[in-house]
């Protein structure tokens, strides 16, 4: 089951937000065989001011969580059953984003996406990035301009977007790492990955490419719009 957490910060346009609740239809070449399955249900949690972004997209979250210190209009909460609004004190051990993620995992979601969180303070951006080093962790993070995906071995993904799109790949976790790709200007096979190594600004020359993590975990950053075909 997929869970989506709307969080504060810059996020994609309302039209794209709505489309993310619809299971994608595979298109383009399949570089690596990808199993098909029935569409999974989607649960939506809004973290604090993420509620405004969710509602701007015409969505009604299943839960609202957080300390609500950045939600400008608290009257928005009145439209939700009290048991679906989980309010916390400002001085707490977890961020609003972490609270939203924990709730989705407690509800049985095995695939969790973040929407929003772009721009703003650098420490907030680094804190969200650090979530991808944890277990469990989000598998996707979509900001106003980027689509960030986690690929863990033996996982594989494929994308389709505008020709010449930039693709950046970062190793995650402790390693070792090994990956292979198809459709990128500079292939990933054979690279000696290590902490601090970055595959920055690779190019999907035809717009479509595939990536397989043979060992370890990777974080892949793509520009929007860039439809992820298999997660």
C-alpha positions as a Markdown table, in Angstrom:
| # | Residue | x | y | z |
|---|---|---|---|---|
| 1 | Unk | 0.0 | 0.0 | 0.0 |
| 2 | Unk | 1.3 | 3.4 | -0.9 |
| 3 | Unk | 1.4 | 6.3 | 1.5 |
| 4 | Unk | 1.9 | 10.0 | 0.6 |
| 5 | Unk | 2.9 | 12.6 | 3.1 |
| 6 | Unk | 2.4 | 16.3 | 2.1 |
| 7 | Unk | 4.9 | 18.4 | 4.0 |
| 8 | Unk | 5.8 | 22.0 | 4.3 |
| 9 | Unk | 8.1 | 23.7 | 1.8 |
| 10 | Unk | 8.0 | 24.1 | -2.0 |
| 11 | Unk | 6.1 | 21.3 | -3.8 |
| 12 | Unk | 4.8 | 20.4 | -7.2 |
| 13 | Unk | 1.8 | 22.0 | -8.9 |
| 14 | Unk | -1.7 | 20.9 | -7.9 |
| 15 | Unk | -2.2 | 19.0 | -11.1 |
| 16 | Unk | 0.9 | 16.9 | -10.6 |
| 17 | Unk | 0.0 | 16.3 | -7.0 |
| 18 | Unk | -3.4 | 14.9 | -8.1 |
| 19 | Unk | -1.8 | 12.7 | -10.7 |
| 20 | Unk | 0.5 | 11.1 | -8.1 |
| 21 | Unk | -2.6 | 9.4 | -6.5 |
| 22 | Unk | -3.3 | 7.6 | -9.8 |
| 23 | Unk | -1.1 | 4.5 | -10.4 |
| 24 | Unk | 1.2 | 5.2 | -13.4 |
| 25 | Unk | 0.8 | 3.5 | -16.8 |
| 26 | Unk | 4.1 | 2.1 | -18.1 |
| 27 | Unk | 5.3 | 3.7 | -21.3 |
| 28 | Unk | 8.4 | 3.6 | -23.4 |
| 29 | Unk | 11.2 | 1.0 | -23.6 |
| 30 | Unk | 11.6 | -1.5 | -20.7 |
| 31 | Unk | 15.4 | -1.7 | -20.2 |
| 32 | Unk | 15.0 | -4.2 | -17.4 |
| 33 | Unk | 12.0 | -6.5 | -17.0 |
| 34 | Unk | 9.6 | -5.0 | -14.4 |
| 35 | Unk | 6.8 | -7.1 | -12.8 |
| 36 | Unk | 3.3 | -5.7 | -13.2 |
| 37 | Unk | 0.6 | -5.8 | -10.5 |
| 38 | Unk | -2.8 | -4.4 | -9.6 |
| 39 | Unk | -3.0 | -0.7 | -8.5 |
| 40 | Unk | -2.3 | -0.3 | -4.8 |
| 41 | Unk | -4.5 | 1.9 | -2.5 |
| 42 | Unk | -3.1 | 5.2 | -1.4 |
| 43 | Unk | -3.2 | 6.8 | 2.1 |
| 44 | Unk | -2.6 | 10.6 | 2.4 |
| 45 | Unk | -1.2 | 12.3 | 5.5 |
| 46 | Unk | -0.6 | 16.1 | 5.7 |
| 47 | Unk | 2.1 | 17.3 | 8.1 |
| 48 | Unk | 1.3 | 20.8 | 9.4 |
| 49 | Unk | 1.3 | 23.3 | 6.5 |
| 50 | Unk | 1.4 | 20.4 | 4.1 |
| 51 | Unk | -2.4 | 20.4 | 4.6 |
| 52 | Unk | -2.7 | 23.7 | 2.6 |
| 53 | Unk | -0.8 | 22.1 | -0.3 |
| 54 | Unk | -2.9 | 18.9 | -0.2 |
| 55 | Unk | -6.1 | 20.9 | -0.2 |
| 56 | Unk | -4.9 | 23.2 | -3.0 |
| 57 | Unk | -4.7 | 20.0 | -5.1 |
| 58 | Unk | -8.3 | 19.2 | -4.2 |
| 59 | Unk | -7.3 | 16.4 | -1.9 |
| 60 | Unk | -8.7 | 15.5 | 1.6 |
| 61 | Unk | -6.0 | 13.9 | 3.7 |
| 62 | Unk | -6.8 | 10.8 | 5.8 |
| 63 | Unk | -4.9 | 12.4 | 8.7 |
| 64 | Unk | -3.3 | 15.7 | 9.7 |
| 65 | Unk | -0.4 | 15.6 | 12.1 |
| 66 | Unk | 2.1 | 18.0 | 13.6 |
| 67 | Unk | 2.5 | 20.9 | 15.9 |
| 68 | Unk | 0.6 | 23.2 | 13.5 |
| 69 | Unk | 3.0 | 26.1 | 14.1 |
| 70 | Unk | 3.4 | 26.8 | 10.3 |
| 71 | Unk | -0.3 | 26.3 | 9.3 |
| 72 | Unk | -1.5 | 29.8 | 8.8 |
| 73 | Unk | -5.2 | 29.1 | 9.0 |
| 74 | Unk | -5.9 | 26.7 | 11.9 |
| 75 | Unk | -9.6 | 26.7 | 11.0 |
| 76 | Unk | -8.8 | 24.3 | 8.2 |
| 77 | Unk | -8.6 | 21.6 | 10.9 |
| 78 | Unk | -12.2 | 22.0 | 11.8 |
| 79 | Unk | -13.2 | 20.2 | 8.5 |
| 80 | Unk | -11.6 | 17.0 | 9.8 |
| 81 | Unk | -12.8 | 14.5 | 12.5 |
| 82 | Unk | -10.9 | 15.2 | 15.8 |
| 83 | Unk | -9.6 | 11.7 | 15.8 |
| 84 | Unk | -7.9 | 12.3 | 12.4 |
| 85 | Unk | -6.1 | 15.4 | 13.6 |
| 86 | Unk | -3.0 | 14.5 | 15.7 |
| 87 | Unk | -1.6 | 17.6 | 17.3 |
| 88 | Unk | 1.7 | 17.7 | 19.1 |
| 89 | Unk | 3.6 | 20.2 | 21.2 |
| 90 | Unk | 6.2 | 22.4 | 19.5 |
| 91 | Unk | 8.9 | 20.9 | 21.7 |
| 92 | Unk | 8.9 | 17.3 | 20.6 |
| 93 | Unk | 11.4 | 14.6 | 19.7 |
| 94 | Unk | 10.3 | 14.2 | 16.0 |
| 95 | Unk | 9.8 | 16.6 | 13.2 |
| 96 | Unk | 6.3 | 16.9 | 11.6 |
| 97 | Unk | 7.7 | 15.0 | 8.6 |
| 98 | Unk | 8.9 | 12.1 | 10.8 |
| 99 | Unk | 5.5 | 12.0 | 12.5 |
| 100 | Unk | 3.7 | 11.7 | 9.2 |
| 101 | Unk | 6.0 | 8.9 | 8.0 |
| 102 | Unk | 5.6 | 7.0 | 11.2 |
| 103 | Unk | 1.9 | 7.2 | 10.9 |
| 104 | Unk | 1.9 | 5.9 | 7.3 |
| 105 | Unk | 4.1 | 2.9 | 8.3 |
| 106 | Unk | 1.9 | 2.2 | 11.3 |
| 107 | Unk | -1.1 | 2.0 | 8.9 |
| 108 | Unk | 0.7 | -0.7 | 6.9 |
| 109 | Unk | 2.1 | 1.4 | 4.0 |
| 110 | Unk | 5.2 | -0.3 | 2.5 |
| 111 | Unk | 5.9 | 2.4 | -0.1 |
| 112 | Unk | 6.0 | 6.0 | 1.2 |
| 113 | Unk | 6.4 | 9.2 | -0.8 |
| 114 | Unk | 7.1 | 12.8 | 0.4 |
| 115 | Unk | 5.6 | 15.8 | -1.5 |
| 116 | Unk | 6.9 | 19.2 | -0.7 |
| 117 | Unk | 10.0 | 20.2 | 1.4 |
| 118 | Unk | 11.8 | 22.1 | -1.4 |
| 119 | Unk | 13.5 | 25.4 | -0.9 |
| 120 | Unk | 13.7 | 27.0 | 2.5 |
| 121 | Unk | 16.4 | 26.3 | 5.1 |
| 122 | Unk | 19.4 | 24.1 | 4.2 |
| 123 | Unk | 19.2 | 22.2 | 7.5 |
| 124 | Unk | 15.6 | 21.2 | 6.7 |
| 125 | Unk | 16.7 | 19.9 | 3.3 |
| 126 | Unk | 19.6 | 17.9 | 4.8 |
| 127 | Unk | 17.3 | 16.5 | 7.4 |
| 128 | Unk | 14.9 | 15.2 | 4.8 |
| 129 | Unk | 17.8 | 13.8 | 2.8 |
| 130 | Unk | 18.9 | 11.9 | 5.9 |
| 131 | Unk | 15.6 | 10.1 | 6.1 |
| 132 | Unk | 16.7 | 8.1 | 3.1 |
| 133 | Unk | 19.5 | 6.6 | 5.1 |
| 134 | Unk | 17.1 | 5.1 | 7.6 |
| 135 | Unk | 15.2 | 1.8 | 7.8 |
| 136 | Unk | 12.3 | 2.1 | 7.1 |
| 137 | Unk | 12.7 | 5.1 | 4.8 |
| 138 | Unk | 10.8 | 7.0 | 2.1 |
| 139 | Unk | 11.2 | 5.7 | -1.5 |
| 140 | Unk | 10.4 | 9.0 | -3.3 |
| 141 | Unk | 10.5 | 12.8 | -2.6 |
| 142 | Unk | 9.0 | 15.3 | -5.0 |
| 143 | Unk | 9.7 | 19.0 | -4.6 |
| 144 | Unk | 8.7 | 21.9 | -6.8 |
| 145 | Unk | 11.5 | 21.1 | -9.3 |
| 146 | Unk | 12.9 | 17.7 | -8.5 |
| 147 | Unk | 11.9 | 14.1 | -8.4 |
| 148 | Unk | 14.1 | 12.2 | -5.9 |
| 149 | Unk | 14.0 | 8.4 | -5.8 |
| 150 | Unk | 15.7 | 5.7 | -3.7 |
| 151 | Unk | 16.8 | 2.5 | -5.5 |
| 152 | Unk | 17.9 | -0.4 | -3.4 |
| 153 | Unk | 19.3 | -3.7 | -4.6 |
| 154 | Unk | 18.1 | -5.8 | -6.1 |
| 155 | Unk | 15.7 | -3.1 | -7.3 |
| 156 | Unk | 15.4 | -1.6 | -10.7 |
| 157 | Unk | 13.6 | 1.4 | -12.1 |
| 158 | Unk | 12.9 | 3.1 | -15.4 |
| 159 | Unk | 12.0 | 6.6 | -16.4 |
| 160 | Unk | 10.8 | 8.6 | -19.4 |
| 161 | Unk | 11.2 | 12.3 | -19.8 |
| 162 | Unk | 12.4 | 15.1 | -22.1 |
| 163 | Unk | 15.6 | 14.2 | -24.2 |
| 164 | Unk | 18.7 | 15.6 | -22.6 |
| 165 | Unk | 17.4 | 15.5 | -19.1 |
| 166 | Unk | 20.0 | 15.6 | -16.3 |
| 167 | Unk | 20.2 | 12.6 | -14.0 |
| 168 | Unk | 22.3 | 12.6 | -10.8 |
| 169 | Unk | 23.1 | 9.5 | -8.7 |
| 170 | Unk | 24.4 | 9.4 | -5.1 |
| 171 | Unk | 25.3 | 6.3 | -3.1 |
| 172 | Unk | 23.3 | 5.8 | 0.1 |
| 173 | Unk | 24.2 | 3.9 | 3.3 |
| 174 | Unk | 27.3 | 2.0 | 4.1 |
| 175 | Unk | 27.9 | 0.2 | 0.8 |
| 176 | Unk | 29.3 | -1.6 | -1.0 |
| 177 | Unk | 27.6 | -0.2 | -4.1 |
| 178 | Unk | 27.2 | -1.5 | -7.7 |
| 179 | Unk | 24.8 | -0.3 | -10.3 |
| 180 | Unk | 24.2 | -0.6 | -14.1 |
| 181 | Unk | 22.2 | 1.7 | -16.4 |
| 182 | Unk | 20.8 | 1.9 | -19.9 |
| 183 | Unk | 20.2 | 5.0 | -21.8 |
| 184 | Unk | 22.6 | 7.3 | -20.0 |
| 185 | Unk | 25.4 | 9.1 | -21.7 |
| 186 | Unk | 27.9 | 7.8 | -19.1 |
| 187 | Unk | 27.0 | 4.2 | -18.1 |
| 188 | Unk | 27.1 | 3.4 | -14.4 |
| 189 | Unk | 28.4 | -0.2 | -14.8 |
| 190 | Unk | 31.9 | -0.6 | -13.6 |
| 191 | Unk | 32.1 | 2.5 | -11.5 |
| 192 | Unk | 34.0 | 2.3 | -8.2 |
| 193 | Unk | 31.5 | 3.9 | -5.8 |
| 194 | Unk | 32.6 | 5.1 | -2.4 |
| 195 | Unk | 31.3 | 7.5 | 0.2 |
| 196 | Unk | 31.5 | 11.0 | -1.2 |
| 197 | Unk | 31.4 | 9.7 | -4.8 |
| 198 | Unk | 28.7 | 11.4 | -6.9 |
| 199 | Unk | 27.4 | 10.7 | -10.4 |
| 200 | Unk | 26.5 | 14.3 | -11.0 |
| 201 | Unk | 24.7 | 15.6 | -14.1 |
| 202 | Unk | 24.6 | 12.5 | -16.2 |
| 203 | Unk | 22.4 | 12.8 | -19.3 |
| 204 | Unk | 19.4 | 10.8 | -20.5 |
| 205 | Unk | 20.1 | 11.6 | -24.1 |
| 206 | Unk | 16.8 | 10.2 | -25.5 |
| 207 | Unk | 14.8 | 11.0 | -22.4 |
| 208 | Unk | 14.3 | 7.3 | -21.4 |
| 209 | Unk | 16.7 | 5.4 | -19.3 |
| 210 | Unk | 16.8 | 2.5 | -16.8 |
| 211 | Unk | 18.8 | 1.9 | -13.6 |
| 212 | Unk | 19.4 | -1.3 | -11.6 |
| 213 | Unk | 21.0 | -1.4 | -8.2 |
| 214 | Unk | 23.0 | -4.6 | -8.0 |
| 215 | Unk | 24.5 | -3.9 | -4.6 |
| 216 | Unk | 23.7 | -1.2 | -2.1 |
| 217 | Unk | 21.3 | 1.8 | -2.2 |
| 218 | Unk | 21.3 | 4.8 | -4.5 |
| 219 | Unk | 19.5 | 8.2 | -4.5 |
| 220 | Unk | 18.5 | 9.4 | -8.0 |
| 221 | Unk | 17.6 | 13.0 | -8.6 |
| 222 | Unk | 15.7 | 14.0 | -11.7 |
| 223 | Unk | 14.1 | 17.3 | -12.9 |
| 224 | Unk | 10.4 | 17.7 | -13.1 |
| 225 | Unk | 8.4 | 16.8 | -15.1 |
| 226 | Unk | 10.0 | 13.4 | -15.3 |
| 227 | Unk | 7.5 | 10.5 | -15.0 |
| 228 | Unk | 8.9 | 7.6 | -13.0 |
| 229 | Unk | 7.6 | 4.4 | -14.7 |
| 230 | Unk | 8.4 | 1.7 | -12.1 |
| 231 | Unk | 8.9 | 2.2 | -8.4 |
